[in-house]
Amino acid sequence: MNLSGKDITYLHGVGPKRAEMLKREINVSSYEDMLYYFPYRYIDRSKIYAISELNETSSYVQVRGRILKTELIGAARKQRLVALFSDGVSSMELLWFKGIQYVTQAYKEGHEFVAFGKPSFFGGKVSMIHPEMETIAEVRSKLSLGGLQGLYNTSEKMKNGFLNSKAIQKIEMEIIQSIGADRIDETLPEYLTRDYHLMPLHDALVNIHFPKDLETLRVAQFRLKFEELYFIQLDMLRRSKIRSKRFKGMQFEHIGHYFNTFYKECLPFDLTGAQKRVLREIRTDVGSGRQMNRLLQGDVGSGKTLVALMTMLMALDNDYQACMMAPTEILATQHYESLSALLSPLGVSIELLTGSTKKKDRDRILPLLADGEIQILIGTHALIEEGVVFKNLGMAVIDEQHRFGVAQRAKLWAKNEQPPHVLVMTATPIPRTLAMTLYGDLDVSVIDQLPPGRKPIRTIHRYDTKRADLYEFMKEEIAKGRQVYIVYPMIQESEKSDYENLESGYEKLQNVFPEPAYHLGMVHGKMKASEKESVMQRFASGELNILVATTVIEVGVNVPNASVMMIESAERFGLSQLHQLRGRVGRGADQSYCILVTSVKLSNESRQRMDVMVRTCDGFEISEVDLKMRGPGDIEGTQQSGVALNLKITNLATDGQIVQFARDLARKTLEEDPELMQGKNLLLNQRIQRMMSEKLNWGVIS
């Protein structure tokens, strides 16, 4: 049975109003969508407790009994419904604060129910707030399918519309019962399910919602996780093969004057072994005759920009132009200034193009670019505007690539009739399983060494009660000629939050660090680009001792003289963000410090983040911990990347082995049948075609 075309509107218990809400809130409109809306966890409903068995350590439990009487207590807007519930031996209270009219009509006195919820104890009495109520028949029906009950994520709007977890479960049950003796159409070839002992899709979907036992649930989860990852990898690897066939790369036949002269005479410091290894990998790519699509990962300060510059010089040596696109004007300007200084002995023509570029400069730059006289163009989104035309773009570098959507990268990719080589860079280390899933069609290079002379940054966690001592330490650093960043999570105070905020913090700091002994500047995302640039330049030149900022300085500021990064309300930031902010210091030869300031009251998760930051400066280790704590959807970059993970059941933090297994099998499948045209792979071909029709095919774009 094919469920993709069966509209959920006409299913018993749904109807037009609920169908509209399901579509709007969780993007569910068909039977198939609903069956692929999986529980986020399970509870054991096989045991029914006596009220006398409950104690303060009891978690979620179910109790069988009758409602003896109900009482409405309180005034109109603060009413609560209290029901006396007895199992024949002992009694407890059931309380409702919302939906009272519905509860009164649905759960009549004298009738028998099973109440499910978390018991509370106060004054020797036991109660249960907003219990889930079911009839004995409903409970027996579920127990026939197994004792484990799935819990489903629902939004506030859904709950208000009586579409809570229990209602979702009922809809799942209706679908399964409506299928009856039919079988849900299989999506994997018979040889895969047979050879790798995978549960049939029909059984997996039934048991993911109503598992018979824990082992059956595990087998069903494995089948569905494998399928999800297998098709992602199959699609990605297949498109990568198509791209390499369709788009022949520009062949950079030799390394010449620009690269060799820079290497011998202009390098600011010796390359690390990791930088040399990555340059060899890039050299192999651009000389192979195929288009390069390479992801360059490297921790903050590892020297990615230098590798990118030398990569662009390979293009210049072969009479091609190069460009570098950065996500912010601050970062683009910084790249332009640093690369211009490095390239000045070589006489390379390099220009900057951003949204703030004056019209007269823009009118000068664009004709020179079209004529090929500008060899390297640095810029922001301005590079992808229609009027920006290259003569022969051979190398496109995209910095902090997760800040750009795929469509934006596509426009840059189309700037040449023959697609340029592409190097995308990120300073946000990506866990291996996430990289395989998000960027599985890109070749990956990693710079895992810091340049010589860099001292590890000392990271310290302090409570806000010790702020005075921290200010004294900062004054000592400033007395040595160093500079300080102080970062806040907010611009203006929020009524809902007591986190330190930028404006009030800046006022206090002006009293702690008064003029003329100290010079402070403030920068945040709501300022005009020219204002931000002015403050940044004053800090970079040493005119300002202290830069007070929001996370706008997370990327794009390179001030080797800055030795202290103080992060206020550090518990408000994610691990990746804290690591990025820490990378703003430690860029010179002096010992640098990152101070994480938090309140004394910390959640266990916040305390764990602080401990990780203090323990290690390894961005890849931090990214793995971040993935486990927050999940892939929250890792910085995956939401903005334009690559929709849409993982419905896989947990990349724990399912790394399944990711690798799925990738290996997908590669094996394509080695045997690159076009998926063999009869045994007909199902795979149909599924891939459907995947392509449901989304824009950005697969040929890095």
N, C-alpha and C positions, 0 to 999 in steps of 0.2 A: 504494500500500500504506500502510495506517495502522499506525504502529508504537507508538502510545501504549498500546495494550492488550496488547502482546506481552510477557509476563513473561520477564525475563532468566534466571530460575532454570533454565529448561529448555534454555538455549543450551549447545552443546557447549563444555566447558571451564569452565563456571561451577558449577552445582549449588547445593543449598540453603545450604551453609556459606558459600561465596563470595558468593552472592546476599545473604545476611544481612549480611555485612561491607560489601558495596558500598552497601547501603541505609543502614546505620548510619554509615559513614564519609564517603561523598560523596553520599548521598541519590539513589542510582541504583537503579531497580527495573524499568525497562522498556527495550526496544530504543531507544526515542526518547530516554530519559534518557541512555543510554550514548552515542548518537551526538552528543548535545549536550554531552558532557563533552569539551571541546576541549583539544588540546595547548597548553602554555604557551610552548614554543619548538620550533624545528626544527634538526636537524643534517643535514649532507650525508653520506649513506651510499653515494653513487654510486662513490666511489673506494676501492679496496683497496690498502693500502700494503705494501711490502716492509719487513721489520724493519730493514734497513740504511738505509732512508730516514728513520727516526724520529730526532728530535733534541730538545733541551730546549725548543725553541719549539713543538713539536707540541701541538696541542690534542687533542680527542677524535678518534681514528682507529680504523680497522678493519684487521686483519691476518689473512690466510688461512694456515693451517698445520695441523700435526698435533701432538697431545700425545704426546711421546716417553716420558715417565715422570712419575709423581707420587710425592710423598713427604710424609708427615705428620710435622711437626716440633713439639716442645714437649710440655708436660704437659697433662693433661686439659682444664682450663679455659682454658689459654692456647695451645691448639693452633692451628696454621695449616697449610693445605694448599698445597704448592708444586708447580706443574706446569711441566716443561720443554716449551716450545712452539717448534716450528721451522717455517720456511717453505721448508725444503730448502736454504737458503743460510746463513741466520743463525738464532740462537735467542734467546729471551727467557723470563723467568719470569712465570707467572700465579699470583697469590696470593689465597687465600680465608681469611677469619677467622671467617666465619659460614656456616651452611648446608652444612657440610663433607660430611655424609652424603649430602645430595642431589647435590652436585657430583660426588662420587666415583661415584655410580650413573649420573648423566646423561652425564658427559663421560669416556668410556673412552679408555684409552691406545691409540694407533694410529689413532684415528678423526680425520677432518678436520673442522675447524670454522673459523668466522670469529669472532675475538675482537675485541670493541669496548670501548674505554675510553680513559682518559687515561694515556699512558706516563709512568713515573718513571725518573729516572736516578740511580744511586749507585754510586760506585767503578767506573765504566766499564761497568756492566751496566744493561740496560733491563728494566723490569718493569711489570706492569699489575695493579692491585689490584681485586678483584671485577669482572672484565670481564663484559660481556654476551656470552654464547656462543650462536651459532646455527649450524645446519647449512647447507651450501651451498644446499640446496633452499629453505630458508626465506629466505635472502638473495635468491635469484633471484626468488622469488615477490614479494618487496617491490619489487625493482628493476623488475619488470614494471609496477608501479603508480607508479614514480617513485623518484628517489634521495633525496628528503628524508624524514627520519624524525621524527615528532612525539615530544616528551617530555611525559609526563603527571604532574601532581602526585599524589602518594600519601602517605598518613599512615604513621607508624611501625607502627601495627597492621596496615595493609595489607601493608607490606613484610615484616613478620614472618610473615604468612600467605601469602607468595609471590605477593602481588598488587602487584608493582612496575610501573614504567612499561612494561616489555616485555610483562607479562601483560595490562595494559590494552589495549595495542596489538593483541595477539592477539585479545582479545574484540571490539574494533572490527572487525578483519578478518573474524571469524566472522559478525558481523551483516551486513556488506556482502556476503559470499559467500552467506549464507542468503537474501538478498533476490533474488539472481540477476538474471534478466532483468526482474523487476518494477521499477516506479519508485516512489519515496517520494512520497506525496501532497504536492502543492504547497500552500503556505500563503498565497501572494500571488496576487491576480488577474492574469490573463494580460495585461491592459492595462498594469499596472505593470512587470512583468518585460520586456515588449516595449518600452514607451516609454522606459524608463530602462536598458535593456541589462543587466539583472540576470541572473546565472547561475541556472539552474533549481535548486530546492532539492536535488533528488537529487544533482546534480553537485557542488553546493557542499559537501554533507555528505561525499561520497566524497573530494573533494579537500582538505578541511580536515584529514582524517586521513592521507590518502596522496596528497599533491600530486605532480602530474607534473613541475612545475617551479615556480620562484619566481613567475612571472607568473600562472600558473593559481592558485597559492595566494593571491596578492593579490586576484584577482577573486573567489575563494570567500570570503575574509575580508570583503570589502566587502559581498557579498550578505548574509552572516549578521549582520554588524554593523548594516547598514541595517534588516533585518527586526526585530532585537531592539529597536532604538531607535524604529522606526516604530510598532510596536504599543504601546510605552510611551507615546509621545506621543499616539497615536490614542485610547488608553484615557483618558489624563489630560484631553485637551481635550474629549472627548465627555462625560465625567463633569462637567466644569466647566460645559458648556452645560446639561446636565440640572439641575445644582444651581441655576444662575441662573434657570432656568424654574420649578423646583419651589418654591424658597424666595425669596419676595419679601422684600426687606429692609425694616427699619423706616426710614422716611424722616425724617431729621433736617431739618426744614423751615427752621430759622433758627439763626443764631448769636446768642446773647443775652448776658445779664448776666454769667454766670460766665466765659465765654470772653473777652469784651471787657474786663471789669474786670481779669482776670488779665493779659491782654496789655498793657493800658495802665499798670497800677499795680504788678503783682507780679513781673514777669519779672526774674530775677536778673541777666540780661545780654541784650544784643540777640541776636535769633535770627540764625543764619547764613543765607545764601542757600539752602543745601541744606535746612535745617529748614523754611524758608518754603515751598519747592517741595513737600516731602513733605506738609506740612499742607494745601496746596492740593489735592494728589492725594487725600488722605483726605477732605477736605471734599466733593469731587466725588463720591466713592464713596458717602458716607453720605447725600448729598442726592439720589441718583439713583433711589431706590426699589428698588435691588437690594442684596442682602446683600454687605457688604464682606468679602473674604478677602485680606488684604494682608500680605506679608512685608516687614518693615523691616530692612534691613541697614545697619549702621553700625559703624565701628571703635570700639574702646574709647575712651570719653571724648568721643564725637562729639555727644552730646546727645539720644540716643534716648528717654531717660526723660522728658525735658521734652516732647518731641513726643507721647509716650504720654499724659502728664498732660493736655495741651491737647486731645487726641483724646477723653479721658474727659469733659472739660468740655463738649464738643459734645453728648454724651449727656445730661448734667445739664441743659443749656439746653433740651432737648426732653422733660424730665420722665422720663428713663430713668435707671436705675442703671448703674454701671460696676464692673468688677472687674479686678484685675491678679493673675495667678498667677505666682509665682517658684519656682524649683526647690529652694531651700534656705531654712531659717528665717532665716539670717543675711541673705540678700538680701531676703527679704520684709520683715524688720524694718527694714532700711536704707531700702527704698522707703517704708515706712509713715512712718518718722521724717522723711525728706526731703520727702515729699509733704505731710505734715501741716504742716510748717513753712511750705512755700510757700503752702498753701491757708488757713492760719489767718486772714488778713484777710478771706476770703470767707465764713467761717462754714459751710464744707462739712462735712457729717457723714461722717467717714472712720474705718474700724475695721480692726483686724488680726486675722486668724484663722489660726492654725497648729496643728500637733499639740501644741504646748506650752501653748496657751491654757488657762488655768485654767477649771474647770467653771463657776464662778460668772460669769466673763466670757463664756464661751460661752453660758450660759443667758440672759444679758442681750442678747448680740449677735443671736442667731438670730431672736427675735420681732421685733426692730426691723428686721432685714433683710427679713423676710417682709411687714412692714407698709409697707416702702418708706422708712422713716425714715433708714436708713443709705444714703447716696448712693454712696459708693465703698468697696468691700471689697478689702483687700490680703491676700494669703495664699499658702499653699503648696498641696500636694495636698489639704489640709483643705477647700478650696473645693469640691471635687467630691464630697464625702461626701453621702449621701442626705439627711441632716437639714438641709443648707444650702439654703434656699429663698429665691429672690429674688422680689420683687413684679413687677418689670418690667426685667429685665436687657437693656440695649441695646448695651453695648460690653464685649467681653472682650479684655483685653490679656494675652498670654502672653510672659513674658520668658525669654530664653535657651531658646527653644522646643525646641532639639534635646535638652534634658534630659528632655523629656516624651514618653512613648509616645503613639501615635495614639489608643488606647482611652481614655487619660486626658483627652486634649483633647476627645474625643467627649462625655464626661460633662459637661464644662463647657459644651459647645455645646448640650446638651439641657436646660440650666437654665431655658430659656424655651420657651413653646409656639411662639413665632415666633423662629427662631434669631437670636442677637445678631450685630452686626457683630464681626468678629474681626481683631485686629492682632497678628501674631506677630513677635517681635523676636529678632535674634541679633547678638551682638558677635563672632561667629566668621565673618569674611568668607567667603563661599562662591564658589568659582570659577564663572564664567558657565555653562560646560557642565554642571557639577554642579547648579547652581540650576535650569537648564532641565530636567534629568532628574528631580531630586528634588521640585522645587516648581514644575513647569511649569504647574500649574493655579492658581497664586496670582499676583496682581499683585505686582510687586516694586518697592519704593522703596529708594533708597540715599542715606544721608547721607554725603557724601564730603568734608566740610569739618570741621575742628575749630573749637570756639568761639574767639573772639578772646582773645589774651593767653596762650594755651598755647604754651610753648616745646617744640620737639621734644626727645624724650628721647635723651640720649647713651648709646649702647650700646657696651660695651667687652668684649672677650674677653681673659681672663687665665688663665694656668695656675695650678694649685693650689700651685706652688712660690712664688708671689708673694702668698700669702694674708696674710702679715704686713703688707705694704705696703697691701693693701686695707683691713685693719682700722684702720690709721692714718688712711686717707682717711675711713672711716666715723666715726671719732672726731671728725675735723674737722667733718664735716657735723652731727653731734649737738651739737657745741659752738656751732654757728650756730643751734641750736634745732630742727633737723630730726629726722626719724625714719627708721628703716631696717627693711626687710623682709629676712629671710634664709630662703630656701626650700630644702628638702631633698626628694629623691625618695622617701625611705623613712622609716618610723617606727622600726623596730628593725633592727639589723644582720642581714643574711642571710649564711648560710654560703657561698652561691653568689655573693655579690657583694661587691665592695670599694668600692662607691659610698658617698659620705658619707651618713650616716644621722642622723635627727633627734635621737635621744636622746643619742648620744655627742657629736654636734655641739653640742648645747645645753650639755652639761657643759663642753666646751672653751671655749665662748663666755662662760660665767659666769666663767672665769678671765681671759679677755681683756678682758671688760667687767665688772669687779667692782662689787658694791654697795658703798657707796651712790651712787657716782658715776654708775652706769648702772642702768637698770631694764629687765629682760628679761621677756618672756612667751612661752609656747609654746602653739601650737594645732594640732590635727590631727583627722582624721576619726573617730578612735575615741573622742574625748571626748564626753561628754554635751552636748546642745545648749546647756543652761544654762551649762555650764563654758566652752564656746567663746564664747558670747555675752558672758560676763563679761570674758574676756581681750580680745576684740575691742573692747569698750566702753572698757576701760582704755587700749588703744592709740589708739583714736579720740579719746579725751579728752586725750591727751598725757601720761598718767601713765606709760606705758611708752615707752622710747626705741627698743627693738628688739623686733620680733615675729618669732619663729622659728617656721616653719610648714611644712606640706606644701602641696600644691596646693589645699587647702580654701579658701585665700584667693584662688584664681584669679578667682572672681567674687564680688561682694557686699561688697567693702570699699572705702569711699570716704574716704580720709584725705588731704586736700589737702596736709597738712604733711609727708607722707612723701616723701622725695626720692631714696632709694636702694633699689633692688631687687637683691639679690645672690642668684644662683641657683647653688647648689652642684651639681656633677655635671650641668652643663647638657646634656652629650651624651646624657643619659638621657631628655630631653624631646623631644617633637615640635615642629615649627615653630609650629603653631597654639597649642600650650600655652605655649611661650616667649613668644609675642606677647601672649597673654592675661595672663600674669604680669607682663610689662613694663607693661601698661596699668594696673596698680595704682598706679604712680607717675606723675608728670607731670600731676597733677590740680589743682595749684596754680600760682601765678605763678613759683615758684622753678625754677631749672634742676634737672632730675632726671637720674638715672643708672640704667642697668641693667647690671649686671656679670655676665657669663657666666663661671663658673669651671669649668674642665675639667682633666682629666689631660693630661699632655704627649702621651701615646699616644692618637691619635684616628684613627678610620677616615676614609676620604675623604668618606663621606656626612656624618659628624658635623662634620667641618671645613667642609663646604659649608653646613651649617645655621648654624654660627656666623658664617660670612662673610655669609650673607644677612641675619641679624639685625643685624649691625654696619652693613651697608650701607643698610638701609631700614627705615622705620617704617610703610610702607604695607601695611596688613593684606591688601588685595586682591592685591597683588603676592606677598606671602608665601604666601597661600592657593594661588595658581597654582603656585608652586614646590613647595609641600607636596604638592599633587595629583600633580605629575610624579614626585616622589621616593617617595611612599608609596602612591599609588593611592587610589581613592575609598572603598574599604571601611575604610581606616584614618583618613581625615580625621575629626577630632573631630566627633561629632554624627551622622554618617550611620549609625553602628551603633546608636546609642541612639534615633534619631528615630522608630522604629516604621515607617519607610518602607523596605521591602525593595528594594534596588536589584536584587539577583540578576542582575547583568550577567555573562553567561557568556563573552563574547568582546570586548565593547567596552572600550576604554581611554579614559576621559573626558579624560585628560591629553593625548592625541594625536589623538583622533577628533572634535574639536570641529566640523569641517566636516560630518561625517556626522550629528552631532546636529542641526545646523541644517537640513541637507537633509531629514532625516527629519521634523523638526518642520514645516517648510514644506509638505511633501507631505501630512502628516497634516491640517494645517489646510485645505489645498486639497480634500482628500477630503471633509471634513466640511462645507465650504461648499457643495459640489455635492450631497451626500447626508447630511444631518445625522443621520438615523436608521440609515444603512447598510442601507437596505431595497431598493436597486436590485439587479437580478439580478447585475450585474457585481461587486457588493460582498458577495455572499453569503458568500464565504470569510472576508472581514474580520469580518463579523457573527458567524460561527461561532467564530472565534478569540477575539473580545472576550467572547462569552458564556462561553467556556471559561475565560478569564482571570478573569472575575468569579466563576465557580463554584469556582475553586481558592483563592480568598482572600476574606477578609471585605471587603466593599465599604466601605472607609473613605473613598471618593472624595469624599463630600459633606462631609467634615470637613477643615478647614484644618490 
